Amino acid sequence: MVEYYLPTGFGTDEFTEKKSRFIGHVWPVSTEEEARAKIEAVKKKYHDARHNCWAYILRDGTVRYSDDGEPQGTAGQPMLEVFSREGITDVVCVVTRYFGGILLGTGGLARAYSKGAKDALIAAGVSVERLWDRMLVECPYNLYDRIRQETEKLGAIEETDYGAAVLLTVLMPENETEGYLLRLTELSAGGVEGEKLGQIFRAFPTDRFEE
């Protein structure tokens, strides 16, 4: 099963380390042109900062990073490793530094830029993009909480409509569908079934990467 992890949206966060102010920014992107545009926008906004270090990874294998004047290997690469380690792609990150007058050393810089990237990613959230089975599940109100919990263990709820019963539009990884339908039958003594609507390839938020 092919799947990609990418930022859900824009995220930013900041912290201060020994009087230096670090501001992390993360966006989802799909091309180098998009990534470069985000980088240039940050450089323009924070033109008075000492450094605007950046990194990006695309699903086509493109990888780029820059230390932007920091000692080699202390900024762009540690930022890149945050995303590589977690399998995040289609992402661009810029960490801005306003120098506070106190040197952090190579180890301190690497930790600070890693933290800037990680904190911004947490703020952005992570989505998983894969092929999902899309289905309708109608359940009575007395079983709704149990079925919702079971659904969210394996997949995601796209929509919820409340009427005479609760109608859920469910996204389920294709390799989990049969087990999920069996579990619905067990929970409801055969009273709840899923109606398959087809398949869709899309991104949906996941709690895989949280603080």
N, C-alpha and C positions, 0 to 999 in steps of 0.2 A: 504494500500500500504506500503510494507516494504521498508525503505530507511535508508541509513547510511551516516553520514557526516564524512569525514576523510581528512587528509592533502593531498594536491595535489602532493607535493614532499618535498624535503628537504628545510628547511628555517632556517636562522640564522640572529640574530641582536644583537646589544650590546648598552649599555649606561653606564654612570657613575653616581653614587649616593653617594654624600659625600665621594669622592675619592675612593670608591670601584667600581671596574669594573665588570659588569655583562654581560655575554655572553649567550644568549639563543640559543638552537638548537632544532629543531623539525623534525621528520621523520614519514612517514607512515610505519607501520609494521603490520604483520598478526599473529605473534607468539611471545611467551615469549623469545624464543631463539634469534629472531631478535632484540627484544627490549634490551635484556641484552648485545648483541654484540655491539649495538650502544652506550650504556652506557659505556661499557668498553673501547671502542675506544676513547670516549671523555675524560675519566679519564686518558688514556695513553697520549693523545695529550696535555692535560692541567694538567699534573702531578704536576706542581709547584703551582697550584691554591690552595687556602685555602679550598674551597668547590666545589664539583660537585654534586649538588642536582638533583634528577630525579623523574619522574612519568610516568606511562604508563597505558593505558586503552585499552582493547581488546574487540571486539564485543561478545566474548563468556562469558563476565562478569568478566574477570580477571582484577583486579585493584591492582597496587603496587606503592609505593612511598618511598622516603628516604630523610631525612633532611641532611644527610651526615655531621653531626657535628654541624649544626646550632641548635638553641634552638627548642625543640619539637614543631611541629605545625606551624613553621614559613616559611617553604620552600616547601617541597614536597606536603603537603596538599593544600596550596594556588595555587600551580601550577596545581594540579589535578582538582581543582575547576574551573579553566579557561576552561578546556575541558569539564567537566561534565555539566557546565552551558550552554554551547553552543551545547551540544549533539554530541561532536566530539569523535570518537572511532578509534580503530586501529592506535593509536598514541603513540609515546614515545617522551619525552622532557627531556633535560638536561639543567640546568642553572648553569653555572660556575661563581664562584665569586673569584675575586682577592681582598682580604681585603685591604682597604685603610687606616686603622688605626683609623677610627671614627666609633663608635658603632651606629647602626641604631635603636635599640630598636625592640621589637617584632612586633609592628605595621609597622614600617618602613621596616623590613625584609619581612614581608608578602606582602606588596605592591610591593617591589622590585622584588621578585620572581614571583609574579603574572604578573607584567609588562614584565619580561623576557620571560615568557611562551607566553603571548599574542602577543608580538612583533614578536617572532619567528614564531608563527602560521600565523600571517598576512603575513610575508615574504614567508612562505610556500604556502599559498593559501589553499582554502578549496574546495573539490569536493564532490558531492553527488552521491552515488552509489545506483541505484534502477533499476527496470524493466522499460525499455523505449520501446515505439513503434517507430520503425525505418521506415522512409518513404522517397520517392523522391518527391520533389516539383519543377516543372518547371515553371518559371515565366518570363515574358518579362522584359527588362531592365527598362522600365518606372515604373514598380511596385516593383522592387527589394528592394529599401530602405524601403518601407512600409511593405512588407512581411517579410523582415529580422527583422525589429523592432517588428513586431507582433510575430514572431517565438521566439525571444529572451526573450519576456515577459513571455512565458509559458514553453519553453524548450530550446533547444540548436541546433546550426548548427554544424554538424560533418565535412562536406566537402562542398566546393563551387566550381563548375566548370563553367567556362565562355565559352560559344559557341554562337550559334545563339540566344540562350536564356540562362538564368542563371539556372543551375540545382543544387538544394540544397539537400543534404542528411541531414535530420532532425531527431533529437531525441526528442520525446515528452513523458512526463509522461502519462501512459496509461489512467489515469482518465481525462486527458485534451485533448485527441485526437479528440473526436467528436466536442467539442467546437472550437478547432483550425481549423478543416476542414470547419466548418460552417463559421468561420471568413474569411478564404481564399476565400470562395465563395462570401461573401459580399463585400470584398475588390476589387475583380476582376470581379464582375458582372457575376460570373459563369465561367470565363475564366481560372482560376487556380484551380487545384485539387491536392490532394496528393495520391500517389501510395504507399500502405503499403508493406513493404519488410519483415516484421516479427517483432520479439521482441528480445531485447538484454539486459542482466543485466551487467551494467558496471558503472564505475565512470566517472563523467564529471565535470569540474570546474564550480563553482557557485560563485556569488558575495555576497552570504548570510552573510559572515563574513568579513567585511573590516573595516579598520581604520576609 
